[in-house]
Amino acid sequence: MKRGLGKGLEELLAIYDTEEKNSREKENLNIENQSYNVAENNKSGSAKGDVYKIKLSEIYPNPNQPRKNFDQESLEELAESIRVHGLIQPIIVNKMDDGYLIIAGERRYRACKLAGLTEIDAIVKNYTSRQIAEISIIENLQREDLNPIEIAKSLQKLMQEYNITQDQVAARIGKNRSTIANYVRLLTLYPEVIDMIEKGKISHGHAKCLVAVTDYPTQLMLAKKIAQNKLTVRALEKEIDLLLGKNKSKKPSLLPSQELTMFINELQRKLGTKVTLLGNDKKGRIYIDYYSQDDLDRIYDVILK
């Protein structure tokens, strides 16, 4: 089973519940007197708080939910389970002026609607906008398989909207700052490469390696190679090390000679396109870029005529 990014949702909610309680004590607010528009006889106990029966028509999803796509087949299966066994775990909502905003459990909410239910068990909270944003991200990271770009965008949005640092986010979710930085850094990749990551053609491990390649043609070339040839992360690291001249052995013989470098430059000049060397005098590959059929025909003529 895939491990979550950091603290579990239970632990995170406990932190926010303490913050909420302290905030209310300072403002002399009485939680017990706040009206949630639900009958007392529809309330039951829970380790996280009181559980209420709330009409589905009064509940709406969080528009800032990190996950944008829900697998329909999986929802249908959950809906059938709810029809037979009922909802095992209540969702968590925030009381708003126009109803109840889902903090955690949108998938369960959607499945209940598919199952034909009119009410749902829910724990009602009164968190701040920032707390809601944090919980929404962590709930998804803990329970569902967001792709690396969805995680990166969510973390970046959290930092930008609430003007907090990577260190503060890391402390909040119980993870190293380097982990946060590595996710956010993925957003520096070129759009075509990001699209391939979102579609699952490139893994998170591959993506982290590609960040080191800042040259657009080379980065895209390697990304396509990963997708087409199923290049392993280790093999990708070796290719990037050669491209960036980061061979750990530091042996001069493993680097291209001045003559080979001059040859590549001359080839690039004559062909009128980008020519990339991967390797050294003893072993390697030469990549010739073309961008249209006419471009390919021209290169063909130069080489073979």
C-alpha positions, -999 to 999 in steps of 0.1 A, spaced: 0 0 0 12 35 -9 23 55 22 9 90 26 29 121 23 31 129 60 8 131 90 -24 111 89 -57 129 87 -67 120 123 -35 136 136 -40 166 114 -76 171 124 -66 169 161 -42 198 155 -69 219 139 -95 210 165 -71 224 192 -65 255 172 -103 260 167 -109 255 204 -82 280 214 -95 305 189 -130 302 201 -120 305 238 -101 338 230 -132 352 212 -155 339 241 -176 319 216 -197 290 227 -196 261 203 -225 244 221 -248 273 213 -240 275 176 -269 264 154 -261 238 127 -297 235 115 -298 198 123 -321 182 149 -305 171 182 -321 137 179 -302 131 146 -269 135 164 -245 107 175 -211 105 191 -178 102 173 -141 102 182 -136 132 160 -168 150 171 -206 148 168 -221 132 138 -251 147 122 -276 136 95 -274 163 68 -294 165 36 -272 160 5 -289 189 -11 -274 212 16 -238 200 9 -215 211 -19 -179 201 -29 -149 223 -23 -141 241 -56 -104 241 -46 -103 203 -42 -69 191 -55 -84 161 -72 -103 170 -103 -111 136 -116 -129 107 -99 -130 72 -115 -166 65 -123 -163 27 -120 -148 31 -86 -176 54 -75 -202 29 -87 -186 2 -67 -185 24 -36 -222 34 -42 -232 -3 -43 -213 -10 -11 -232 19 6 -265 6 -6 -258 -28 10 -238 -18 41 -244 19 46 -218 46 49 -191 34 73 -172 66 78 -188 100 80 -176 129 58 -163 161 73 -179 194 64 -176 231 73 -207 252 82 -210 280 56 -236 307 51 -251 289 21 -248 253 34 -220 229 42 -187 228 24 -170 194 21 -136 193 38 -129 156 35 -149 128 19 -160 141 -15 -157 106 -30 -181 93 -3 -205 122 -9 -206 115 -47 -211 77 -40 -240 84 -17 -257 105 -44 -252 77 -68 -267 53 -43 -298 74 -41 -294 86 -6 -309 119 5 -290 123 37 -254 116 48 -235 112 81 -213 142 86 -190 158 112 -195 196 113 -165 218 118 -158 255 117 -123 258 103 -106 287 86 -100 290 49 -64 281 53 -72 251 75 -97 238 49 -71 242 21 -45 223 41 -69 195 51 -82 191 16 -46 186 3 -36 162 30 -68 141 29 -61 135 -8 -24 128 -3 -32 103 24 -61 84 8 -59 87 -30 -32 85 -57 -28 120 -69 -3 123 -97 29 143 -88 18 174 -107 -15 176 -88 4 174 -55 29 201 -67 2 225 -78 -18 220 -46 13 227 -24 23 257 -45 -12 271 -43 -12 267 -5 21 286 -2 11 314 -26 -24 320 -12 -14 321 24 21 334 20 38 306 38 72 290 32 82 255 23 95 250 58 61 259 73 43 236 50 67 208 57 63 213 95 25 213 91 22 180 72 51 163 90 75 159 61 110 172 52 113 205 34 133 188 7 102 167 -1 81 198 -6 108 215 -26 111 184 -49 74 184 -57 71 221 -64 103 220 -85 84 197 -110 64 227 -121 96 241 -137 94 214 -163 83 222 -198 45 220 -205 48 189 -228 67 171 -201 43 180 -174 14 168 -196 32 134 -199 36 132 -161 -1 139 -156 -11 112 -181 11 87 -163 36 82 -191 64 94 -168 68 84 -132 76 107 -103 111 92 -101 117 101 -138 103 135 -133 126 144 -105 156 135 -127 144 156 -156 143 187 -135 181 188 -138 179 192 -176 170 228 -183 175 226 -221 141 223 -237 149 200 -267 170 177 -245 144 175 -218 117 167 -243 139 142 -260 145 123 -228 109 125 -218 98 109 -250 125 83 -246 112 74 -212 76 70 -225 85 51 -256 114 29 -245 104 23 -208 137 38 -197 145 30 -160 152 57 -135 187 45 -131 194 44 -169 179 79 -171 203 91 -143 233 78 -163 222 95 -195 217 128 -177 250 125 -159 267 121 -193 248 150 -208 256 173 -179 292 161 -176 286 148 -141 303 114 -144 313 106 -108 345 88 -118 360 121 -132 380 101 -157 390 123 -187 386 94 -210 349 93 -203 344 129 -215 342 138 -252 375 150 -267 380 184 -282 380 168 -316 347 151 -310 332 183 -297 344 202 -328 329 174 -350 295 178 -333 296 216 -337 305 213 -374 278 187 -379 253 210 -363 264 239 -385 262 219 -418 228 203 -409 214 236 -397 197 219 -367 204 209 -331 228 180 -328 232 164 -293 261 141 -282 254 115 -256 287 97 -247 324 101 -254 351 90 -279 347 54 -271 309 50 -270 278 71 -273 250 83 -295 244 114 -317 209 128 -318 198 150 -348 167 170 -343 141 178 -371 109 197 -368 90 190 -400 89 168 -431 108 195 -451 134 197 -423 139 159 -425 142 160 -463 168 187 -461 189 168 -436 186 137 -457 199 156 -487 228 170 -468 239 136 -454 233 114 -485 240 137 -514 
